[in-house]
Amino acid sequence: MNPQLSYRESAVRGAGPLRLVVLLYEQAIADLRRALAALDQGNIEARTRDINHALLVIGHLQASLDKDQGGQVAVNLDRFYTQLRTGLMKAQIQQSATLLEQQLSHLMLVHQAWCEVDRATTAATAPNPAQPQAEGGQPARTLWTA
């Protein structure tokens, strides 16, 4: 049994939509890092497999965009994913570490932004540890609350 795979599967099972996006970015980043290593080693099969998997993950991210609800952000992400996929295909065809590194860098920047949104959302929805919780997750009435 692969412990890393088990950890990833349990993380996905308990994740909300925002966390799933972060996890998908992390998967694509890991794929591209492996593809870079395979390119350095001259391993064409591994490089192709890892870039193809990253393309699949990015395609999933792109397909899950809700342009009606997401507005301009969804439109911008759609454009980003299209450019990213085009850049990855170009890097694959040209066997270019430079192009692959550029796509990885772009992906990591957007991943960082998603992580910040995830942290902010988690912090905003986390219960206040200073305020006791009653059954059902509602703040308990205390002597100093009305």
N, C-alpha and C positions, 0 to 999 in steps of 0.2 A: 504494500500500500504506500502510495506517495504522500508524505505528510504535507507537502506544499499544495498539492491538489486538494487534499482533504480540507486544509485551512481555507483555500479559495472557495470551495463548494459551500462550506458553512458560512463564510462571509456573504456570499451571494444570497443564500436562503434567508438570512435575517436582514437584508438590506432594503432600504426604500429606493425609490426611483433616482434620487440625486446621488446616493451612494453607489448605485449600479453604474451610473455614468462614470463616476470616478474610477471604479474597478475596471470598466472597459478601457478607459484611457490607460490605466496601469498595464493592462494586458497588451495593448498595442505598443506601448513604450518598451515592454519586455521583449515583444516580438522583434521590434526594430533593433534593439540592442543585440539580440542573438543574430539577426541578419547581418549586422555590421561585423560581428566576430566571425561569422561564416564567410563573409566577403574577404576579410583579412586572411583567413585560412585557405581561401580558394575553394571552399566547399559550396559548389553551385546548388546542389540539391537542398541543403539546409537553408541557404540564403533565399532561394525561391520559396520554399515552404514557409519560412518565417515572414517574408514580405507578403505572401499571399494570405497568410492568416491575419496579419495587420490590416490588409485591405478588406478582409471579411469583417473584422471588428469595426473598422471605420464605416464600412457600408451599413452595418447594423445601426451604428450611432446616427448616421445620416437618415436612414429609413425611419427611425423612431422620432424624428423631429416633428413637432406639431406646429405647423406654420400659422394656423389660425389662432392658437393660444399664445404661441411664442413671439409673434410679431417680428420686429426687425432683428431681434437676437437670433431667432430661428433662421431667418433669411441669411444672416451673416454666417452662422454656423454651417448652413448648407453650402455656402460659397467656400468656406474654409475647408470642409470635408472634400469637396470636389477638387480644390487646388491640391490638397494633401494627397489624395488618391492619384491625381495626375503626376505629381512629383515623385511618388513612390514607383509608379510604373516607369517613369523616365529613368529613375535611379536603377531600377531592375534591368531595363534594356541596356543602359550604358554601363552597367556594373560599376557605378560611381559611389564611392564612399562619401565624397563631399555632398552629393545630392541627398544621399540617405541621411547623413548627419544633419543637413538642413531641415529635412522633414521631421526628424526626431526632435530637433530643437523647437520647431513650431508646435509640435504636439505637446512637448513638455511645458511650454508657456501656457497653452490653453488648459492643460491639466492642472497647473498651479492655480489658475483662476477658478476652476471647478472645485478644487480643494478648499479654497478660501470661502466660496459660497457654501460648501458643505459644512465647514466649521461654523460659519456665521448662522446658518440655519439650525444646526445642532445646538449651538449656544442659546439661540432664541427660543427653542422649544424645550430645552432641558428644564426640569423642575428646579426651583430655587431650593438648594439644600438647607437654607436658613428657615424656610417655611415648611412645617410638617405637612404631610399629605394625608388626606382622609381616604376612605375606600373610594374606588373609582378614579383615583388620580387627582381629585379636586383638592385644593388647598384646605387644610383643616382650619376650623375657626379656633382662634386662640383668644386669649384675654385682650390682646392689643389690636385685634381686627374687628371690624364691625360686621 
